[in-house]
Amino acid sequence: MRSGWRREAGVCAGAAGLAAGGYALAAGLRGAWPPGADDLAVPFHAHLWDLVHGRAAGDLLFNWNSGYGVPFLADFFAYLMNPLSWPTALLPRDRGHLAVFLVTLASIGLGTALMTHVLGRLHAGPRRLRALTAVGYGLCAWVLGVGGPAPYWLWGLVSLPLLCLAGDWCLHERRWVLGSLCVALAWAGNLYTAAMATIAAGIVLVVRLLATPRPLRHRVRVTGRAVTTAVTGILLASPVLFVAVRAARTAQPESPVEPLGPGGFGGHLARLLPGTHGGAPLPDVAIGLFGLLLVCGLPFNRRVRVRERAVWCGALALVVLSFVWTPTVLVWHGLAIPAGGPYRAAFALSGLLVFAAWVSLAHRPDPAALLGGAAVVGLIAGLAASRHSVRTSTWVLLAVGGAVLLAALWALERWHADRRAGAALTWVLGGAVLGNAVWSGYAALAPGPEATASGAAVRAAHAAVRVGAHWPAGRSDPGPHAFTPNDPLLLDGEGGGYSSGSLPSVAALLMHDLGAGWTAGGRSTGSVTDPVGQALFAVRAHLDDGPPPDGFAPVLATAPPLVTVLPTGHRVDTASVWSRQESLLGGPVYDAPVPVPVGGPAPTPHGSSGWSLPGGSVATEFTAACTPGGTAFFHGVWYRGTVSGLGTTYRSDGDQPTTAVPVHRLGPVPADGLVRVALRSDGVSQVPARPIGCLRPGALEAAVARLTVTGATRVRAGGHTLTAALPAGSTGTALVSVPATEGWTCAAGGGRPVAPTPVLGMIGVPLGAGADRVTCAFRPPGLTEGLVVTSATTAVLALVAVFTRVSRRRPPHIPRRVRRRTARTAQAG
């Protein structure tokens, strides 16, 4: 038994090494990190390093670094819950790309090893051939194109075979407790991919139930066992589920997307071939030429029972159809088409293809099956030949690799009884499979833009941000995001930039209303860059605008404390970005006149909604009267075109509702007080009714001085708490420059903690008759309920485990009449 387990562990480890080594070799030959890791993976792993080493301002519950203070637990579950990510905190902080790369390799290796073991549970067969089949899963096109730079999604690669293993135990009516723990591990590691993997694992279990004749009673028992196993495991992961669902309800909605592109029949077929990439967004499901030949030969493999062949082929056909029909695509993705592409569940189909390939290989395909599979592959290649995604590398793989694989499989079937010949041919197949994987990886891992989230510039910027650190007295904002959309995480500052699927809508809209830009429909925000906006968020240091130079130095500014006090009866004006900023500042600082068209194509006024500008080569000109000596700013919001004024010209790339541009500085107001702005629009575009705001000389300094005198004298921030000492007897509303996201409770003086009263989206705490302090604490919505459900489920699971163990130790009950009959028989003998 032990020797069998050692051999099994050895072959699984070998498969893991082949897959991880093939990926590493392809990346090394390409000479580039997987493109796309900068936006999320690298900054989040840098923040993980800060959390583990006690350097982060926040904790697992709250993130003080991003979005000027946003919930973090849902994002930790989404982006850092892969257990293979945690050991990377042992690396130096500035080795973010290496950390992501190692997590990718470990995830590929573990997923391939588990798939190797599960294939053995599906059908008996040669271990080494099982390992080679599993390599097609570990290096499927989804891994190369989608999962590689996203280690959080790569946990789905582990989850699918893990859930199939739990399904195998259900099929054999054993290890219910362990199966539930496997489900919990899959769902806790990444909720998003776990849902997809659960669907695929359920399909595999149904296929196995139908492929072999079984009594109806057994099928019912297995189905019930599988359902209870899945439900129990999901309930064990309730904190992840509850927190994620509650966060999704309050998150900024995704931009509208077209779910399915016009890929066409040939385009979808092309994605089955190795080495294809580019072109229209379509599901990346290729599992290598080895697996493709076996899957295509399954219908012709007469050694596989007709019933089993029919069930597997029918299941694959239905799953393929589910990837091209919008309602079923929605089911695969949790009833929401992701903005990044509608085929993130492609790894599930790749796994099913690998299962079917192994079913064929385990039954030793004869020459008819091999030739039939080659013919089908040839037909697929012919139908997909005109597609842009089919490259020269694909034809080389099909010609050379196909010939080698077919010859080796034919020889292996003929001389399978000869151990030496079988071993030699297995080595040939292994070389061909590895070469195919490396070639496909090299073709798919096309070098993207140069990785920016590493190197000397990042280290210099990180050091500059730390030099200007004032937290919690004030913020050190690393905007304007010279490296990634998540520079505050990458550089350990306290900025407004955040790119996350769980970004609260309150936070996104607050920064949008105060003049910060956003992309991805508000799921990726930028920091405020104008002086009034920075004062509102207590930014006392920031990195200079523009491309990163060789070295960085923080730009210091005077700002009020993190907690200020608005007087009693203060009114809020939401007419423009300038009035909203003044409402939170507590007094007027801007001239915001209605601009007057003076030249070029005439704009169309829409009252308070703004102006429509015609497109063309001739610019529309506006003038606005401001106080001489002030500073003029322009806020186009959704404007797309060129803005020129006061010697400044810049490009505005607004696109409603996906991309909003921030407030931009034009320059000092001339002595005549006339600000002239020329707008050359790309097409019909809109600007707000009052797009020009002029900051009056000395007004901001006076407002900051007043807020400093009346604001907090001392601020203390914990991982998810905030305490501010106020001047004795303060009245009005304490304004905390943090978005008023759900989960905050605050108390004035020694009062009872209650939900804050938002002021334009910021946390507001009414001070009543007077108070000398404000205390706030954050708790993620859904966490308490999730912990309660998990505790109850754990107790039930423990009782079942104890009962099962006691039942196994207890001797079987023998009825009294049977014991008497046995005793009489013994006496008679």
C-alpha positions in Angstrom: 0.0 0.0 0.0 2.8 2.4 0.9 4.8 1.6 -2.2 1.6 2.3 -4.3 1.1 5.7 -2.7 4.8 6.5 -3.2 4.5 5.6 -6.9 1.3 7.7 -7.1 3.0 10.7 -5.4 6.0 10.3 -7.7 3.9 10.4 -10.9 1.9 13.3 -9.6 5.0 15.2 -8.8 6.4 14.4 -12.2 3.4 15.8 -13.9 3.6 18.9 -11.7 7.2 19.4 -12.6 6.5 18.9 -16.4 3.7 21.5 -16.4 5.5 24.1 -14.2 8.8 23.5 -15.9 7.2 23.9 -19.3 5.6 27.2 -18.3 8.8 28.5 -16.8 10.8 27.5 -19.9 8.3 29.1 -22.3 8.4 32.3 -20.2 12.2 32.2 -20.1 12.5 31.8 -23.8 10.1 34.6 -24.4 12.0 36.8 -21.9 9.0 38.5 -20.4 6.9 38.3 -17.3 3.3 37.4 -18.1 1.7 40.7 -19.2 -1.2 42.0 -17.2 0.1 41.2 -13.7 0.9 44.9 -12.9 -2.7 46.1 -12.4 -3.7 43.8 -9.6 -1.4 40.9 -8.8 1.8 42.7 -8.1 0.4 45.6 -6.1 -1.8 43.3 -4.0 1.2 41.0 -3.3 3.1 44.0 -2.2 0.3 44.9 0.2 0.3 41.3 1.4 4.0 41.7 2.2 3.1 44.9 4.2 0.4 43.1 6.1 2.6 40.1 7.0 5.5 42.3 8.1 3.3 44.7 10.1 4.1 47.6 7.8 0.5 48.3 6.5 -1.6 51.1 7.9 -4.7 48.9 7.8 -5.4 45.2 8.3 -7.4 42.4 6.7 -10.7 44.3 7.4 -9.8 47.7 6.1 -7.4 49.3 3.6 -6.2 52.8 4.5 -3.9 52.8 1.5 -6.4 52.9 -1.4 -9.4 54.9 -2.3 -8.8 57.2 0.7 -10.0 54.3 2.9 -12.0 51.4 1.6 -13.0 47.9 2.9 -10.4 45.2 2.2 -11.7 41.8 3.3 -13.7 41.1 0.2 -10.6 42.0 -1.9 -8.4 39.9 0.2 -10.7 37.0 -0.4 -10.8 37.7 -4.2 -7.1 38.5 -4.9 -5.0 37.0 -2.1 -6.9 34.0 -0.7 -4.9 31.5 -2.9 -2.9 29.8 -0.1 0.1 29.5 -2.5 0.3 33.4 -2.4 1.1 33.6 1.3 4.7 32.2 1.3 5.7 34.9 -1.2 5.8 37.3 1.7 9.1 35.8 2.5 10.6 37.4 -0.6 11.9 41.0 -0.7 9.0 43.5 -1.1 10.3 44.8 -4.5 10.3 41.3 -6.1 6.6 41.5 -6.9 6.8 40.0 -10.4 8.9 37.1 -9.1 6.3 36.5 -6.4 3.5 36.4 -8.9 5.5 34.1 -11.1 6.2 31.7 -8.3 2.5 31.6 -7.3 1.7 30.9 -10.9 4.2 28.0 -11.1 3.0 26.5 -7.8 -0.7 26.7 -8.8 0.0 25.1 -12.2 2.0 22.4 -10.5 -0.6 21.6 -7.8 -3.5 21.7 -10.3 -1.7 19.3 -12.6 -0.7 16.9 -9.8 -4.3 16.8 -8.6 -5.6 16.2 -12.1 -3.1 13.4 -12.5 -4.5 11.7 -9.4 -8.1 12.3 -10.4 -7.6 10.8 -13.8 -6.5 7.6 -12.1 -9.8 7.6 -10.1 -11.7 8.0 -13.3 -10.1 5.1 -15.2 -7.2 2.8 -14.5 -4.3 3.2 -16.9 -0.5 3.7 -17.2 0.6 6.2 -14.6 3.1 8.0 -16.9 0.6 8.4 -19.7 -1.9 9.8 -17.1 0.7 12.4 -16.1 1.2 13.4 -19.8 -2.5 13.8 -20.2 -2.8 16.0 -17.1 0.0 18.3 -18.5 -2.5 19.4 -21.2 -4.7 20.6 -18.4 -2.0 22.4 -16.4 -0.8 24.2 -19.6 -4.1 24.7 -21.3 -4.6 27.9 -23.3 -6.6 29.5 -20.5 -3.6 29.2 -18.2 -1.3 30.7 -20.8 -3.6 33.6 -21.8 -5.8 34.3 -18.8 -4.7 32.7 -15.6 -0.9 33.2 -15.7 -0.8 36.8 -14.6 -3.8 36.3 -12.2 -2.8 33.8 -9.5 -6.1 34.4 -7.7 -8.0 32.8 -10.7 -5.4 30.0 -11.0 -6.8 28.6 -7.8 -9.7 27.5 -10.1 -7.1 25.2 -11.8 -6.7 23.5 -8.4 -10.3 23.6 -7.5 -11.6 21.6 -10.4 -9.7 18.3 -9.8 -10.2 18.9 -6.0 -13.9 19.0 -6.5 -13.8 16.0 -8.9 -12.0 14.1 -6.2 -14.8 14.9 -3.7 -17.2 13.7 -6.4 -15.4 10.5 -6.7 -15.7 9.9 -3.0 -19.4 10.6 -3.3 -19.6 8.0 -6.1 -18.1 5.4 -3.9 -20.1 6.6 -0.8 -17.1 7.4 1.4 -15.2 10.3 3.0 -18.2 12.6 3.2 -16.4 14.8 5.8 -13.2 15.1 3.8 -15.1 15.8 0.7 -16.9 18.7 2.4 -13.6 20.1 3.5 -12.3 19.9 -0.1 -15.4 21.9 -1.3 -14.7 24.5 1.4 -11.1 24.8 0.4 -12.0 25.3 -3.2 -14.7 28.0 -2.4 -12.5 29.8 0.2 -9.5 30.0 -2.2 -11.4 31.8 -4.9 -15.2 32.1 -4.9 -15.4 33.2 -8.5 -13.6 30.2 -10.1 -14.9 27.8 -7.5 -18.5 28.3 -8.8 -17.3 27.5 -12.3 -15.3 24.5 -11.1 -18.3 23.2 -9.2 -20.5 23.2 -12.3 -17.8 21.3 -14.2 -17.3 18.8 -11.4 -21.0 18.2 -11.2 -21.0 17.5 -15.0 -18.2 14.9 -14.5 -20.2 13.2 -11.7 -23.3 13.1 -13.8 -21.4 11.6 -16.7 -19.9 8.9 -14.5 -23.3 8.1 -13.1 -24.8 7.7 -16.6 -21.8 6.1 -18.4 -22.1 2.9 -16.3 -25.2 0.9 -15.6 -26.1 1.4 -11.9 -29.2 0.8 -9.8 -31.5 3.8 -9.5 -31.2 3.6 -5.7 -27.4 4.0 -5.9 -27.7 7.0 -8.2 -30.2 8.7 -5.9 -27.9 8.1 -2.9 -24.8 9.4 -4.7 -26.7 12.5 -5.9 -27.9 13.2 -2.4 -24.5 12.7 -1.0 -22.9 15.0 -3.6 -25.5 17.7 -2.9 -25.0 17.6 0.8 -21.2 17.6 0.4 -21.3 20.7 -1.8 -23.8 22.5 0.4 -21.9 21.7 3.6 -18.5 22.8 2.0 -20.0 26.0 0.7 -21.5 26.8 4.2 -18.1 26.2 5.7 -16.8 29.0 3.5 -19.6 31.3 4.5 -17.4 34.2 5.6 -16.1 34.4 2.1 -19.5 34.0 0.5 -21.4 36.4 2.8 -18.7 39.2 2.7 -18.3 38.8 -1.1 -22.0 39.0 -1.8 -22.6 42.0 0.4 -19.6 43.7 -1.1 -20.9 43.0 -4.6 -24.2 44.6 -3.8 -22.6 47.9 -2.9 -19.8 47.8 -5.4 -19.5 50.2 -8.4 -21.3 48.4 -11.2 -19.3 47.1 -14.2 -19.3 49.0 -17.5 -21.8 47.7 -20.0 -20.2 45.0 -22.2 -21.2 43.0 -25.2 -21.2 39.4 -23.9 -20.5 37.4 -27.0 -18.5 38.5 -30.0 -19.0 37.4 -33.6 -16.3 34.7 -33.5 -18.0 32.4 -36.0 -17.8 28.6 -36.2 -14.3 28.6 -37.6 -13.1 31.1 -34.9 -14.3 28.8 -32.1 -12.8 25.7 -33.7 -9.4 27.6 -34.1 -9.2 27.9 -30.3 -9.0 24.1 -30.0 -5.7 24.1 -31.9 -2.4 24.6 -30.1 -0.5 27.8 -30.5 -3.5 30.0 -31.5 -3.8 33.4 -29.9 -5.0 36.9 -30.7 -8.0 37.9 -32.8 -11.6 38.2 -31.5 -12.1 37.4 -27.8 -13.1 33.7 -27.7 -12.7 30.9 -25.1 -9.2 29.6 -24.8 -9.7 25.9 -24.4 -6.8 24.3 -26.2 -5.2 21.4 -24.2 -2.4 20.6 -26.6 -2.2 18.4 -29.6 -1.8 15.2 -27.6 -5.1 15.7 -25.8 -6.9 17.0 -28.9 -6.0 13.9 -30.9 -7.3 11.7 -28.1 -10.6 13.6 -27.7 -11.2 13.7 -31.4 -10.5 9.9 -31.6 -12.9 9.1 -28.7 -16.0 8.6 -30.9 -14.0 6.0 -33.0 -12.4 4.1 -30.1 -14.3 0.8 -30.1 -12.6 -0.3 -26.9 -14.7 2.3 -25.0 -18.3 1.2 -24.4 -20.8 2.8 -26.8 -22.8 4.1 -23.8 -19.7 5.7 -22.3 -18.6 7.2 -25.6 -22.1 8.7 -26.2 -22.4 10.2 -22.7 -18.9 11.8 -22.9 -19.4 13.2 -26.4 -22.9 14.4 -25.6 -21.7 16.2 -22.4 -18.9 17.9 -24.3 -21.2 19.0 -27.0 -23.6 20.5 -24.5 -20.9 22.3 -22.6 -19.5 23.7 -25.9 -22.9 25.0 -26.8 -23.2 26.6 -23.3 -20.2 28.8 -24.2 -21.9 30.4 -27.2 -25.4 31.0 -25.7 -25.7 34.1 -23.6 -28.0 32.7 -20.8 -25.7 29.8 -20.1 -22.6 32.0 -20.3 -24.3 34.0 -17.6 -24.8 30.9 -15.5 -21.1 30.0 -15.8 -20.1 33.5 -14.6 -22.5 33.9 -11.7 -25.2 35.7 -13.7 -22.9 38.6 -14.6 -20.8 38.8 -17.8 -17.4 40.1 -16.7 -16.2 43.2 -18.4 -12.8 41.6 -19.1 -14.3 39.0 -21.3 -17.1 36.4 -21.3 -14.9 33.3 -21.3 -13.2 33.2 -18.0 -14.7 29.7 -17.4 -12.8 28.2 -20.3 -10.6 26.2 -17.9 -13.7 24.2 -16.9 -14.2 23.1 -20.5 -10.4 22.4 -20.9 -10.7 20.1 -17.8 -13.6 18.2 -19.3 -11.7 17.8 -22.6 -8.7 16.3 -20.6 -11.1 13.9 -18.8 -12.5 12.7 -22.2 -8.9 12.4 -23.6 -7.9 10.2 -20.7 -11.0 8.0 -21.2 -9.9 7.3 -24.7 -6.2 6.8 -23.9 -6.9 4.5 -20.9 -8.7 2.2 -23.3 -5.7 2.0 -25.7 -7.0 3.6 -28.9 -6.5 1.4 -31.9 -5.3 2.6 -35.3 -8.9 3.3 -36.4 -9.4 5.6 -33.4 -6.0 7.3 -34.0 -6.7 7.8 -37.7 -10.2 9.0 -37.0 -8.9 11.5 -34.4 -6.3 12.8 -36.9 -8.9 13.2 -39.6 -11.1 15.3 -37.2 -8.1 17.4 -36.2 -7.4 17.9 -39.9 -11.0 19.0 -40.5 -10.8 21.4 -37.6 -7.6 22.9 -39.0 -9.1 23.2 -42.5 -12.1 25.0 -41.2 -10.0 27.4 -39.0 -7.2 27.9 -41.5 -8.3 31.4 -42.5 -8.5 32.7 -39.0 -6.1 35.4 -37.8 -5.4 33.5 -34.6 -4.0 30.5 -36.5 -0.3 31.3 -36.9 2.7 29.6 -38.5 3.6 28.0 -35.1 0.2 26.2 -35.2 0.9 24.6 -38.6 4.4 23.5 -37.4 2.9 21.9 -34.3 0.2 20.1 -36.3 2.6 18.8 -38.9 5.6 17.8 -36.9 4.0 17.2 -33.5 1.1 15.4 -35.0 3.3 12.9 -36.9 5.4 12.2 -33.9 2.4 11.7 -31.6 0.5 9.5 -34.0 3.5 7.3 -34.6 4.3 7.0 -30.9 0.6 6.2 -30.0 0.3 3.6 -32.7 3.6 1.9 -31.7 2.5 2.0 -28.0 -0.7 0.3 -28.8 1.1 -2.4 -30.9 3.9 -3.1 -28.4 2.1 -2.3 -25.1 3.1 -5.7 -23.7 6.8 -5.0 -24.1 7.9 -3.0 -21.1 11.1 -1.7 -22.6 9.4 -0.6 -25.8 6.6 0.9 -23.7 9.0 2.9 -21.6 10.9 4.2 -24.6 7.7 5.2 -26.4 6.5 6.9 -23.2 9.7 9.0 -23.2 9.1 9.9 -26.8 5.5 11.0 -26.0 6.8 12.9 -23.0 9.2 14.8 -25.1 6.6 15.6 -27.7 4.1 16.7 -25.1 6.6 18.9 -23.4 7.8 20.4 -26.7 4.2 21.1 -27.7 3.5 22.8 -24.4 6.7 25.0 -24.5 6.0 25.9 -28.1 2.4 26.8 -27.4 3.4 28.7 -24.3 6.1 30.7 -26.2 3.5 31.6 -28.8 0.8 32.6 -26.3 3.0 34.5 -23.9 3.5 37.3 -26.3 5.5 40.1 -24.7 3.2 43.0 -23.7 4.2 46.4 -22.5 7.3 46.5 -20.4 6.6 45.6 -16.8 6.6 48.8 -14.7 5.8 47.6 -11.2 9.4 46.7 -10.4 12.9 48.1 -10.7 14.8 51.1 -9.4 12.1 53.6 -10.3 9.6 51.8 -8.1 12.1 51.6 -5.2 12.8 55.3 -5.5 9.1 56.2 -5.5 8.4 53.9 -2.6 11.2 55.6 -0.6 9.9 59.1 -1.5 6.4 58.2 -0.4 7.7 57.0 3.0 9.8 60.2 3.4 6.6 62.2 3.1 4.6 59.9 5.3 2.4 61.7 7.9 -0.2 59.1 8.6 -2.6 59.4 10.4 -2.0 63.1 10.8 -2.3 63.4 7.0 -1.9 61.4 3.8 1.1 60.7 1.6 -0.5 60.2 -1.8 1.6 58.4 -4.5 -0.7 59.7 -7.3 -0.8 60.3 -10.3 -0.2 56.5 -10.8 3.0 56.4 -12.7 3.3 52.6 -12.5 -0.1 50.9 -12.0 -3.7 51.8 -11.2 -2.9 50.5 -7.7 0.1 52.6 -6.9 -1.0 53.3 -3.3 -0.7 49.6 -2.6 2.5 49.2 -4.6 4.2 52.2 -2.9 2.5 52.0 0.5 1.0 55.4 0.4 -2.5 56.6 1.3 -4.0 57.7 -2.1 -7.3 57.7 -3.9 -6.3 55.2 -6.6 -7.8 51.8 -6.5 -8.6 49.2 -9.1 -10.9 46.5 -7.7 -14.0 44.6 -8.5 -15.3 45.3 -5.0 -14.7 49.0 -5.0 -17.7 50.5 -3.1 -19.9 52.8 -5.3 -19.9 55.3 -2.5 -16.1 55.7 -2.7 -16.0 55.8 -6.5 -18.8 58.4 -6.7 -17.3 60.6 -3.9 -14.0 60.9 -5.8 -15.7 61.4 -9.1 -17.9 64.2 -7.6 -14.8 65.9 -6.2 -12.9 65.9 -9.5 -10.9 62.7 -9.5 -10.8 60.6 -12.7 -11.9 57.0 -13.1 -11.7 54.2 -15.7 -13.5 50.9 -16.2 -16.8 52.7 -15.3 -15.6 53.6 -11.9 -14.0 50.3 -10.9 -10.6 51.9 -11.2 -10.3 55.4 -9.6 -7.5 57.9 -9.6 -6.3 60.3 -6.9 -7.4 63.9 -6.7 -4.7 66.1 -8.2 -5.9 69.7 -7.6 -4.9 71.5 -4.4 -8.5 71.9 -3.0 -9.3 68.2 -3.5 -6.0 67.2 -1.9 -6.8 69.4 1.1 -10.2 67.8 1.5 -8.5 64.4 1.8 -5.7 65.7 4.1 -3.0 65.0 1.5 0.2 66.6 3.0 2.6 65.0 0.5 2.3 63.6 -3.0 4.6 62.6 -5.9 4.9 65.1 -8.7 2.8 64.7 -11.9 4.3 63.3 -15.1 6.4 60.3 -16.1 8.7 58.8 -13.4 12.2 60.3 -13.4 15.3 58.6 -12.1 14.5 59.8 -8.6 11.5 61.0 -6.7 10.9 63.6 -4.1 7.6 64.2 -2.2 5.8 67.5 -2.9 4.7 68.9 0.5 1.6 70.9 1.1 -0.3 72.3 4.0 -3.6 70.4 4.6 -6.1 70.3 7.4 -6.3 67.2 9.7 -8.0 64.0 8.7 -11.1 65.0 10.8 -12.5 68.5 10.5 -15.6 70.2 11.8 -18.4 71.8 9.7 -20.4 74.4 11.5 -24.0 73.9 12.5 -26.5 74.6 9.7 -23.9 74.3 7.0 -25.5 73.8 3.6 -24.4 71.5 0.8 -24.3 72.7 -2.8 -24.0 70.1 -5.6 -24.3 72.3 -8.6 -20.7 71.8 -9.8 -17.5 70.2 -8.8 -16.3 73.5 -7.5 -19.4 74.0 -5.2 -19.1 70.4 -4.0 -15.5 71.0 -3.0 -16.4 74.2 -1.2 -19.3 72.5 0.6 -16.8 70.0 2.2 -14.2 72.7 2.8 -16.7 74.8 4.7 -16.4 78.1 2.7 -16.1 79.6 -0.8 -12.6 79.6 -2.5 -13.5 79.5 -6.2 -14.7 81.8 -8.9 -16.9 79.5 -11.1 -18.6 81.7 -13.7 -20.7 80.4 -16.5 -18.4 80.5 -19.6 -19.3 82.6 -22.6 -18.8 81.1 -26.2 -16.7 83.6 -28.2 -15.5 81.7 -31.2 -15.5 78.6 -33.4 -18.5 76.3 -33.9 -21.3 77.3 -31.6 -22.0 74.9 -28.6 -25.5 73.9 -27.6 -26.4 74.9 -24.1 -28.4 72.4 -21.9 -28.8 74.5 -18.8 -27.4 72.9 -15.7 -26.6 69.7 -17.7 -23.8 71.4 -19.5 -22.8 72.1 -23.1 -22.7 70.0 -26.3 -19.8 70.7 -28.5 -19.7 69.7 -32.2 -16.7 67.8 -33.4 -14.3 69.0 -36.1 -10.9 70.6 -36.8 -12.0 74.0 -35.5 -12.0 74.6 -31.8 -14.9 76.1 -29.8 -13.6 78.9 -27.6 -15.0 80.0 -24.2 -14.1 82.9 -21.9 -14.6 83.2 -18.2 -14.0 86.2 -15.9 -12.0 85.4 -12.7 -10.1 87.2 -10.0 -6.6 88.2 -11.3 -3.8 86.3 -9.7 -5.8 83.2 -9.0 -5.2 79.7 -10.6 -7.5 78.4 -13.3 -8.6 74.8 -13.5 -10.7 72.9 -16.1 -12.9 69.9 -15.5 -14.3 68.3 -18.6 -15.5 65.1 -16.9 -16.5 63.1 -20.0 -15.0 65.5 -22.6 -13.0 63.9 -25.4 -10.7 66.1 -27.4 -7.9 68.7 -26.9 -8.1 71.5 -24.2 -6.0 74.6 -24.6 -5.8 77.6 -22.3 -3.4 80.0 -20.5 -0.5 78.4 -22.3 -1.4 74.9 -21.4 -2.5 72.2 -23.9 -3.5 68.7 -22.9 -5.4 65.7 -24.2 -8.7 64.8 -22.5 -9.8 61.2 -23.2 -13.2 61.1 -21.5 -15.7 58.5 -22.6 -19.0 58.3 -20.7 -19.6 56.3 -18.6 -16.3 54.3 -18.7 -13.6 57.0 -18.5 -13.9 60.3 -16.5 -11.0 62.8 -16.6 -9.8 64.6 -13.5 -9.6 68.3 -12.8 -6.6 69.8 -14.7 -4.6 72.9 -13.9 -4.5 75.5 -16.7 -2.4 78.2 -15.2 -2.4 81.6 -13.4 -5.2 84.0 -14.2 -3.9 87.0 -16.1 -4.1 90.6 -15.0 -7.2 91.3 -17.0 -9.0 88.3 -15.2 -10.0 86.8 -18.6 -9.6 83.0 -18.9 -9.8 81.9 -22.5 -10.2 78.1 -23.2 -10.3 76.4 -26.7 -11.9 73.0 -27.0 -11.2 70.9 -30.2 -13.5 67.9 -29.9 -13.0 64.5 -31.6 -16.7 64.3 -32.1 -19.9 65.5 -30.5 -18.9 65.8 -26.8 -20.1 67.4 -23.6 -18.7 69.5 -20.9 -20.3 70.6 -17.6 -22.2 73.9 -17.3 -19.3 75.4 -15.3 -16.2 73.6 -16.5 -13.8 76.5 -15.4 -13.0 77.1 -11.8 -10.5 79.7 -10.6 -9.0 79.3 -7.1 -8.9 82.8 -5.6 -5.5 84.0 -4.2 -5.0 83.0 -0.6 -8.5 81.5 -0.2 -7.4 77.9 0.2 -4.7 78.8 2.7 -7.3 80.7 4.8 -9.7 77.8 4.7 -7.1 75.3 5.7 -6.0 77.5 8.6 -9.6 77.7 9.8 -10.2 74.0 9.5 -6.9 73.3 11.3 -7.9 75.4 14.3 -11.4 73.9 14.5 -10.5 70.4 13.5 -9.0 67.4 15.3 -6.0 68.1 17.5 -4.9 64.5 17.4 -5.9 61.6 15.2 -5.2 57.9 15.9 -5.8 55.2 13.4 -5.8 51.4 14.0 -6.2 48.7 11.5 -9.9 49.4 11.1 -10.6 52.1 13.7 -10.2 55.9 13.9 -10.2 58.1 17.0 -10.0 61.9 16.8 -9.7 64.4 19.7 -11.6 67.7 19.0 -11.5 71.0 20.7 -13.7 70.9 23.8 -17.3 71.7 23.1 -17.1 71.3 19.3 -20.5 71.5 17.7 -21.8 70.9 14.1 -20.7 67.9 12.1 -17.3 66.1 12.3 -16.2 65.4 8.8 -13.9 62.4 8.4 -12.2 62.4 5.0 -13.0 58.8 4.4 -15.8 57.4 2.1 -18.9 56.6 4.1 -19.0 52.9 3.0 -21.4 50.5 4.6 -19.9 49.0 7.8 -18.8 52.1 9.6 -20.2 53.0 13.0 -19.2 56.2 14.8 -19.8 57.9 18.2 -19.4 61.5 19.3 -18.1 61.9 22.8 -19.2 58.9 24.9 -22.4 58.3 22.9 -23.6 55.1 21.4 -22.0 54.1 18.0 -24.4 54.5 15.1 -24.1 54.5 11.3 -22.6 57.8 10.2 -24.5 60.6 8.4 -22.8 60.9 5.0 -21.9 64.4 3.7 -21.6 64.1 -0.1 -20.3 60.6 0.5 -17.8 61.4 3.3 -18.3 60.1 6.8 -20.2 62.7 8.8 -20.7 62.5 12.6 -23.2 64.9 14.2 -21.7 66.3 17.4 -25.0 67.3 19.0 -24.7 69.9 21.8 -20.9 69.5 21.9 -18.2 66.8 22.0 -14.5 66.5 22.5 -13.8 63.4 20.5 -15.1 61.1 17.7 -14.5 57.4 17.5 -15.3 55.2 14.5 -14.9 51.5 13.8 -15.4 49.4 10.7 -16.7 45.9 10.4 -17.2 44.2 7.0 -20.9 43.7 6.3 -21.7 40.0 6.2 -18.7 38.9 8.3 -20.7 38.2 11.5 -23.4 36.2 9.7 -20.8 34.3 7.8 -18.9 33.4 11.0 -22.1 32.2 12.7 -23.1 30.0 9.8 -19.5 28.6 9.6 -19.5 27.9 13.3 -22.8 26.0 13.2 -21.7 24.0 10.1 -18.4 23.2 11.7 -20.2 21.8 14.8 -22.4 19.6 12.6 -19.4 18.4 10.6 -17.5 17.5 13.8 -20.5 15.6 15.1 -20.8 13.6 11.9 -17.0 12.9 12.0 -17.2 11.6 15.6 -20.3 9.6 14.9 -18.7 8.0 11.8 -15.5 7.1 13.7 -17.4 5.6 16.6 -19.7 3.6 14.3 -16.7 2.1 12.6 -15.1 1.0 15.9 -18.3 -0.4 17.4 -18.8 -4.1 16.6 -21.7 -4.8 14.3 -25.0 -5.6 16.0 -26.1 -9.2 15.7 -29.7 -10.0 16.5 -30.4 -12.3 19.5 -32.0 -15.0 17.4 -28.9 -15.2 15.1 -26.7 -15.5 18.2 -28.8 -18.3 19.5 -28.8 -20.2 16.2 -25.0 -19.8 16.0 -24.6 -21.1 19.5 -26.8 -24.2 18.8 -24.9 -24.9 15.6 -21.6 -24.7 17.6 -22.9 -27.1 20.3 -24.2 -29.5 17.7 -20.8 -29.5 16.0 
